[in-house]
Amino acid sequence: MIITYFGKQFFKITQGDMAVAFNPVSKNSKSGISAHFGADIGLITTNHPDYNGVDQLSHGDRVPFIISGPGDYEVKEIFVKGVMTKALIGGKKYINSIYCLTVDGIDITFLGALSDIEIGKDAIEAIEEPDILFIPVGGKGSKESGMLDVKDSAKLASSLEPKMIIPMDYDEASLKAFLKEIGEEKAEVVDKLTLKRKDLEGKESEVVVLKPI
């Protein structure tokens, strides 16, 4: 699989001809991030302009199957489980869905715009032992940004024991602080990440930073 990062929480995972997109940035976002491509599956964790740009995932005849809430789904032989949690953005409460899915034998957990380190029993059972954990690290723990702050992000990431951690929704300062907090100050920084199942063998909470393209 190949993982590409566009900024905020906007990722694309491709496996062969299939493309899965996470939290596309909408045209109404103030982030200035713009990317547009055809996807087969679009996962939306939070109904906010920074994360719900489903229009950015259609191209020609390629229109994605959109998953935008808790539940169990099967699309193109990929099973997706969504578990409801909380998000707080700009002082406003939102529903946030944690998604767990398997692509090419690799178990992925995508936490979305998570604001509470207490994710609940259902989420913990769904996550089990993830191979890759996507976690937001740019929260300030304030009304302006209620997402996990650096300390909570590092604590939650360590407790879930993934083989690999991919930070998201970060700026330079929060990323640096997160890497220090989790003890991975020399984490690998890449433009794109190409992975096979065997590449994850023996890894324990290794942090890989993807640069937005």
C-alpha positions in Angstrom: 0.0 0.0 0.0 1.0 3.6 -0.5 0.0 6.3 1.9 -0.1 10.0 0.8 -0.7 13.0 3.0 -2.3 16.3 1.9 -2.5 18.1 5.3 -4.9 18.3 8.3 -6.3 14.7 8.4 -6.5 14.3 4.6 -4.9 11.0 3.6 -5.1 8.7 0.6 -4.2 5.0 0.8 -3.9 3.2 -2.5 -3.6 -0.6 -3.0 -3.4 -1.6 -6.6 -6.2 0.2 -8.4 -8.2 0.9 -5.2 -8.0 4.2 -3.4 -9.3 4.9 0.2 -9.5 8.6 1.3 -9.7 9.8 4.9 -11.2 13.2 6.0 -10.8 15.2 2.7 -10.6 18.9 3.3 -13.6 20.7 1.8 -13.7 23.8 -0.3 -15.3 25.6 2.6 -12.3 25.0 4.9 -10.1 27.9 5.8 -7.0 25.7 5.8 -6.0 26.5 2.3 -5.5 22.8 1.5 -6.7 21.6 -1.9 -6.5 18.1 -3.4 -8.9 16.4 -5.7 -8.8 12.8 -7.0 -11.1 9.8 -7.6 -11.5 7.4 -4.6 -13.4 4.2 -4.2 -14.1 4.7 -0.5 -14.3 8.0 1.5 -14.2 7.9 5.3 -15.5 11.0 7.1 -15.0 11.1 10.9 -16.4 14.5 11.6 -18.9 16.7 9.8 -16.7 19.8 9.8 -15.3 21.6 6.7 -11.8 20.6 7.5 -12.8 16.9 7.3 -16.0 16.5 5.2 -15.0 17.4 1.6 -16.6 14.5 -0.2 -16.8 16.5 -3.4 -13.0 16.3 -3.6 -13.1 12.5 -4.0 -15.0 12.2 -7.3 -13.3 12.2 -10.7 -14.9 11.2 -14.0 -16.8 8.0 -13.5 -15.1 7.4 -10.2 -17.5 8.2 -7.3 -16.7 7.0 -3.8 -18.7 5.0 -1.4 -18.9 7.4 1.6 -18.8 6.3 5.2 -19.6 9.1 7.6 -20.6 7.6 10.9 -20.5 4.6 13.3 -21.5 1.2 12.1 -20.2 -1.9 10.2 -19.5 -1.6 6.5 -18.1 -3.8 3.7 -17.0 -2.1 0.5 -14.9 -3.8 -2.2 -14.0 -6.6 0.3 -12.8 -4.1 2.8 -14.5 -4.3 6.2 -14.8 -1.0 8.1 -16.0 -0.5 11.7 -16.9 2.9 12.9 -17.2 3.7 16.6 -18.7 6.9 17.9 -16.6 9.2 20.1 -16.5 13.0 20.7 -14.9 16.0 18.9 -14.7 19.6 20.0 -13.7 22.1 17.3 -13.8 25.9 17.9 -15.8 25.4 21.0 -18.5 23.4 19.2 -19.3 19.7 19.9 -19.3 17.2 17.1 -19.7 13.4 16.7 -16.4 11.8 15.8 -16.1 8.3 14.4 -13.0 6.2 15.0 -12.5 3.9 12.0 -10.9 0.5 12.0 -10.2 -1.3 8.7 -7.8 -3.8 7.1 -6.1 -3.0 3.8 -3.7 -5.6 2.3 -3.5 -7.5 5.6 -2.6 -4.3 7.5 -4.9 -3.3 10.4 -5.5 0.5 10.4 -7.0 2.6 13.1 -7.9 6.2 12.2 -8.8 8.3 15.3 -10.1 11.4 13.4 -10.8 14.7 15.3 -10.7 13.0 18.7 -11.0 15.3 21.7 -11.3 12.8 24.6 -8.5 10.4 25.6 -11.2 8.2 27.2 -12.4 6.5 24.0 -14.6 3.9 25.7 -14.8 0.1 25.8 -16.4 -0.3 22.3 -13.6 1.6 20.7 -10.9 -0.3 22.6 -12.4 -3.6 21.6 -12.6 -2.5 17.9 -9.1 -1.3 17.8 -7.4 -4.3 19.5 -3.8 -4.3 18.3 -3.5 -1.9 15.4 -0.6 -2.1 12.9 -0.9 1.6 12.0 -2.5 4.3 14.2 -3.3 7.7 12.7 -3.5 10.2 15.6 -4.1 13.9 15.8 -1.3 15.7 17.7 -2.1 19.4 17.1 -4.7 20.0 19.8 -4.3 22.8 22.3 -6.7 21.4 24.8 -8.6 24.7 24.7 -12.0 25.9 23.4 -10.3 26.9 20.2 -9.1 23.4 19.5 -10.5 20.6 21.6 -8.6 17.8 19.9 -6.1 15.8 22.0 -3.1 17.8 23.1 0.4 16.5 22.8 0.6 14.7 26.2 -2.8 13.0 25.7 -1.9 12.0 22.1 1.4 10.4 23.2 -0.3 8.7 26.2 -3.2 7.3 24.1 -0.8 6.2 21.2 1.4 4.3 23.7 -1.5 2.6 25.4 -2.9 1.2 22.1 0.5 -0.4 21.3 0.4 0.0 17.5 3.4 -1.1 15.4 3.5 2.3 13.7 2.2 5.7 14.6 1.4 8.4 12.0 0.8 11.9 13.4 -1.7 14.2 11.7 -3.3 17.6 12.1 0.0 19.0 13.3 2.0 22.1 13.0 5.8 22.3 13.4 5.6 23.1 17.1 3.1 20.5 18.1 4.9 17.8 16.0 8.2 18.6 17.7 6.5 18.4 21.1 4.7 15.2 20.3 7.9 13.5 19.1 9.7 14.5 22.3 6.8 13.4 24.5 6.7 9.9 22.9 10.5 9.6 22.7 10.8 9.5 18.9 12.7 12.8 18.2 14.6 11.2 15.4 11.4 9.9 13.7 11.6 9.2 9.9 10.1 11.9 7.8 8.9 10.9 4.3 7.0 12.3 1.4 5.1 9.1 0.8 5.0 5.8 2.7 5.1 2.5 0.8 4.4 -0.5 3.1 3.9 -4.2 3.0 2.7 -6.4 5.9 6.3 -7.8 6.4 7.7 -4.2 6.8 5.8 -3.9 10.1 7.1 -7.1 11.7 9.0 -6.5 14.9 8.1 -2.8 15.1 6.8 -1.3 18.3 5.2 2.2 18.2 7.6 3.5 15.6 6.6 7.0 14.5 6.7 7.9 10.8 6.0 11.5 9.8 4.4 12.2 6.4 5.0 15.6 4.9 2.0 17.2 3.2 2.3 17.3 -0.5 
